[in-house]
Amino acid sequence: MNLNKLEKIIRTLMRKRHTPGMAIGIIKDGETIYANGFGARDLKNNLPMNVDTLIGIGSITKSFTAFAIMKLQEMGKLSLDDSGSKFLDAEPFKSRPQIKIRHMLSHSSGVPSLDAGMLSFACAFDDYSGLYPATSREDFLAHMADAEEFIIFEPGEKFFYNNDMYTCLGFIIEQLSGMSFEEFIQREILQPLEMTRGVMTQEGLDKDPDNNSMTGYLFESREGKAAAKASAVPIGGHVQAPGGLYVSMAEMLNYAQCMINEGEFNGQRLLSSESVAAIFSGEIVTPYGAGDAPEYGLGWSIEAKSEEMPYTVIHHGGGMGTSNSFLILVPELNLGIVAAENAGTGITPVVCRAAISLALGQDPETEVEDLRLGRALDEIEGCYKSQYDMYELKVSRANNVLQAELQTDDGYFSFPLLVKDLDNLEFSTYSLKAGNKAAVVFYRNKTSGAVEFAAYDRFLYRRV
């Protein structure tokens, strides 16, 4: 693996997206082949990010919750095919006993996201613009029950990513184990995996024995530019089971190795190979992943082998506003990669995909779609003018949307641009018309290779 190339990609992405800090770890054939930190875990105090920094992994925590449920199944305390109503005397479970534990784990309950647990996010970020009563467990369950008219699908019929279902799974874990959710995760998973610094409470972060935890950053607009601002982080409460674990990337490699080893770590079996196989088996088609039809299993997304990727890829990401993370496994290659940042700039999936591309001997710049797209957009953004400066075309990005604003003899137009052919820099114009064929196409200078012209309708615009 060309690690110099990987590091350059990381630094380039961090500069482009203004990422404060990021850490990454790579394990191959049971050995850590790379572990490094970049940037700052605390900008104001100039403290570097490293692989031992505690970072919020967000929804990757769901895979730990799924691990815990499988532990309880192996203990004989529940079955994946048990009804949720067996453990939760509340709606929507009472009137829908067909919602099983496996549906809750795979986001296939048919219940849309109701965000009962998102109140703690808003409060962590000092956003009190949309308050609702969902503080206690009773409030939480009542919030879900009150949305009865929004449940129109049967279990297994529709994928709805649902953090609330994972909070409910946390309730079940507490009920059956007689411990708090954090205590069960610590005792049954983190301690055997030697992930001794992983925490799920603010107190745990504050008392980290190494005094090495992230400062989280949000972005605000200052004079039209995005500026990082230190923030409290979402942690504890209803966030725990769906996304509340803060852990170092160095220790996350132990978890990656355990999953690659089908539930075994350092000679100790934490979970049976059959349970891991169930976790990695697709339950429902999901939009989260690459390939034609990625599936969601039990706390993980699964991408089947394809022409572009000849190996099964298993992954999960996480976003907490003040952190972003991605964990990706290629079991057939005994390869695991994990990365996390202390903001929400979203570079971690791109970095992990680039690392896999390098592990396969490929060039990430041509094989990783996000890198190809980012490079193309950098090339075409800007201002173009037609002959004699009669008309203007501007191409810009805002909120992850590529936008064109242009003039023709017919007037002024503004519309999003959709990728049609990235290699040839051809973009469709957004329209409600099904037969829309309008496009904006960019052309390079034949000598320098730089993007010089843009064509739309009957006009050619030159870059200025």
N, C-alpha and C positions, 0 to 999 in steps of 0.2 A: 504493500500500500504506500502510495506517495504522500507521506505526511506533510511535506513542505507544501504540496499543492492544496491539501486540505486546510492547512493553517492560513494560506493566502485567501482561500474562499471564505473562511470564517472572518478574517479581518476585513475583507472587502464588504461582506454583508453587514458587519457591525458598523462600519463607517457609513454605509449607505442608509441604514435604518436607525442609526443613532442608538444602538444597543449598549446599555451601560456595562454589562458583564455577562459572560457565558462560560459554562464549564461543560466538558465532554469527556466521556470514557468509552473505550472500545475493548471488547474482550473477544478473543479468537482462540479456539481449541483449548479453552480453559485457562488461558493466560491473558493478563492485561497487556495489550500491545500499545496502548496509547491512553494517556490521561493528562488533561491540561486545562488550565483556566485562562481566560482572556478578559481584559478590561477590569472593571472595579465592582466589588460587592458593595462598596460604600463610596460614592463619589466625593462627598464633602470631606471625609476623613482620609481619602486617597488610599483605601484598603483594597488590595487586589482580590479578584475572584480566583478561586482555585478549586480543585476537584474535591476538597474536603469541606467546602462551603455548603451549609444547609440552604437548600432552595426549594420553594414550593413546586411540587410536581403536578399539582392540580389533578386532572381526571385520570392520570395514570394510577392514582389511588384506587380507582374502581377495580383494577386488576387485583389489588390486595384484598379488597372486599370480596371479590369473587373467590379468591384463594381461601379466605376465611370461611365462606359458605361451603366450599368443597371440603374443608377440614371438618366442619360440623356434620356434613353428610357422611364422611368416613367414620365419625364418632357415633353414628346412628341416631343423631338428634333431629335430622330432617332429611327430606329428599327433594331433589330438584323438581320433582313432579307434585310436591305438596302444594296445595292452594295457599295463596298469601293470606286468605281469611282464617287459616288454621292458627295463625300467629298474630294477626292484626284485626282486632274487632272494630274496624272502622271502614268507611267508604274510601275508595271505590271497591274495596276487597269484599265487604260483606255481601253486596248484591251481585258480585261477579266472582264467584268461587272458581271460575275457569282461569283466572289469572294465577299462574303458577310461579314458583320461585325462579324457574328458568326464564320465564317471560320478563320478570323484573330485572334479571341479570343481563338480558340481551336486548333491552329497550324494545321489546316486542309485546308489551302488555296491552297496546292499543290506547293507552292513556297519554294524551299529549303533555308536554312539559307545562307545569303549572307554576314553577319557580317558587314554591313555598319556602325553600331554603335560601333564596337569593337576597333576602332582606339583610343578612349579615354582610354580604358583599357591599351593598349600597352604604350601609353604616360605616364599614371599614374605610370607604372612600369619601366619607362626609357628604354623601348624597342622600338628602332626606326629602327628595321631591316626589317620591311615590311610596309613601308608607302604607303598610297593611298589617293586620294582626297575625303574625306568624312567628312569635318569639318562643313560646313554650312548645313542648311536644304536642299538647292538646290543640294549641293554635295551629300548629303545622298540619296536623291531620284534618282539622276542620277546614283549613284553607283548601286542601285537596278535595274534601267531601262536597264543598259548596260549588264545585265546577262540574257537577253531574251532567249538565246539558252539553258539555264539550267532549264527552266520551261517546264516540259514534262507531269505533272500530272494535272488532273482536281481537282477543289475544292471538298473536302470530300473523295478523293481517296487515299491520302497518308499523313501520319503524318510526318511533318517536324517541329521540335521545332524551332521557329523563333522569335528571339528577335526583329528583324527589324519590323515585323508586329505590335508588341506592341509599338514600337516607333511611327509608323504610327497612331496607335490608340490614342497615346498621342497628335499627331497633330490634330486629329479629335476632341478630348476633348477640346483643346485650341480654335479651330475654332468655335465650337458650344457654348462654355461657355463664350467666350470673356475674359478669364483669362489665365494665364500661367497654365501649368499642375500642378505645385506644389501648386499654389493658390487654384485651384479647389479641389485637394485632401485634402488640409488643411481645407478648409471651409466646404466641404460637407461630409468628412469622419473623419479626424483626430480630429478636434475640437469637434464634437458631441460625439465622442468616448472617449473624455478626454485624447487623445494622444497628449498632447500639446507640447511635446519636439521633436516629430518626424520631421526630416528635410531631404532635398534632395539636399542641396548645401554645398560646403566646408565652406562658410561663416556661414551657419546655424550651422554646427558642431563646428566651432571656437567660436561662440557666445552662445553656450549652457549655459543657466543660472546656471546649476549645475556643470559646468566644469567637466563633467563626460562622456567622449566619448572614444571610443576605439582607440588604436594605432594598425594599421594593420601590419601583418607580412607575408612576403614571405619566402620561404626556398631556400637556395643556398647550393651547395656542398663545403665542406671544408675538405680536406684530406679524401675524401670518405664518410664523414658523413654529414647529413642534418643539417644545422644551420639556425635558425630564424634570419631574418633581417628586421628591421623596414622599412616601405614603405609608400609612399603616397597611398591614396585609390581612386578607381574609383567612381566618384560622379558627378552629374550634367549632363548637355548636353543631348545627345541622350541616355544616360544610364537611365534616370529618369523613364520613363514609364515601361521598361522591368525589371528594377532591382535597382532603385536608392534610396530606402527609408532606412534611418538610424533611428532606434527606439529602445527603451528599451524593454526588455522582460516583465517587469512589465506592461507596457502599451499595449504590444501585447496581453496580456490576455484579455483586453477589446475587442479587435477585435475578438479574438477566441470566446468570450462569445456572441458577436453580431451575429456571423455566426451560432453558435449552437442554438441561440434563433430565428433563421429564420429572421434576419434583425432588431431585436429590442435590444436596450441597455438602461438600467435604465429607462424603461417606455417610451422611445422615439423610434419611428419607423423610421429607416434610409432607409430601403429597404423593399419592400413587400415580404411576404413569397413566392409568386409566382416567384419573381425575384430570390430569393435565391435558390428555387427549380430548376430553369433553370440553374443557375450557377453550381449546383451540379449534373446536368444531363449529362451523358456521350455523347460526340459528335463523338468520334473516338477512336479506340484502340490505346494505347500508350505503349511503353516499360518501362515507368516510373512508377513502382509500383510493389507490390507483387501480388500473385495469378495468375490464369491462363490467364486472359484477362483484365488487368486494362484499364480504359478509361480516356481520358482527356475531361473535361467539358469546362467551361468558366473560365480559370485562376486557375483551380484546377485539380488534378488527383483523380480518384475515384476507389476504390477497392471494388468489390462486396463481399457479404458474402461468406464464404467458410467453409470447415470443420475445417480448422486450425483457422480461425477468424470468429466467428458467427455474426459479426456486420459489417455494411458498414463503411469503413475507407476512409476519405477524407484528402488529404494532398498536400503540395507543399514544395519543397526545394529551396535553393538558394546558389549560389557560386559566389563570386566576386574576387577570388584569395586571397584577404586579409581578407576575412570573409566567413563563411559558416553557413547555417541556415536550420531549418526544423520546419514546423508547421503541426500538425496532429490533426484531429478532429474525434471523435467517437460520433456523435450526439445522438445515441440511449442510450449511457451511460452518456450523458451530460458531456463529457470529452474532454478537449483540452490541448495539450502539445506543448510548443514552446521552442526551444533552438537555441543558436547562439554562434559562436566562432570568435575570431579575427585573424584567419588564415584559411588555406584551408586544414586542416587535415582530414575533413570529418567525424567527430565523431557524429555530431548532429542527423542524421537519426538513427544511432544505439542507441543513448541515448533515443530518443523518442520512438522507438520500444520497448526498454527495459522497459520503464515506463509503456507502455500499457500492456506489459506482466505481470508486477507486479500488475497492476490494476485489471487484470483478475485472479489474484491468481496463476499465473504460475511462473516457474523458467526461467528467461531470458537466463540463460546460456545454457539451452537445447531447448528453443523455438525460440530464435532470431537467425536467420541464420548467421548473421555477427559475432555474439559472438561465435557461435559454430565453424564457419570456422576459426576465428582468433585463438581460442584455439587449434584447430587441427593443424594449420600451425605452431604455436609456438612449438608444440610437435614434429613435423616431420622435421623441418629445421635442417640442420647440415650435418656432414660428416659420411659416412658409408664405411666400407672396407670388402671385401670378405675374405674368409679363406686364411691364410698365407699372408694377405695384398697384394694379387696379383692385385686386381682391386679396384677402388674407385667409390663411388657414392656421389655426393654433391647435396643437395636440398636447394634452396635459393629463395628469393623473390626480384623482381626488377620491379618497375612501375606497381605494382598490378598484376604481373604475377608470378606464381610459376614455377620455372625452375629446371630441372634435368640435371646434367652433369655427365656422367658415362662412365666407361670402362667395356668392356667385351673382350672375346677372339676374337671378330669380330672387335674391334677397339673402337674409341671414339664416343660418341653420346651426343647431346645436344638438348633438346626439352621442350616445356611447358607441364605442367601437368594439367589436367582438372579433376574436382571433378566427381567421378563416384558413390561412396558410402561413404559419410562422416562418418557415424557411424562406418563403418568397415575400414576406412582409405584406401580406394581403389581409385586410380587415373588413369585415362586414359592418354596415351601418345598422344600428338597432332600429327596428320598425315593427309595428303591430301587423303589417301585411305579411301573410304567409309566403308570398312569392317575391319578397323584396330581394333584388339583385344588386342594389347599390353597394359600392365598396370604395374604400380609400386604400390605395396601393402606393407603397414607398419604393423608390428606386435609388440604387447606389451609383456613385461616380465610378466609371469603369476603370479609372486609374488608381484612385485612392481607396476605393471600397467604402467610403463614407456615405451615409444616406444624404442625398442631395435634393431629390424631388419627391413630391407627393402628388398623386393624381386623384381627382374626384370628378365624376360626370365628364363634362367636356373640357375641364380646366386642368392645367399643370401648374403646380406651385413650386417655387424654388426656396430652399432653406435660406434664411437670413440670419 
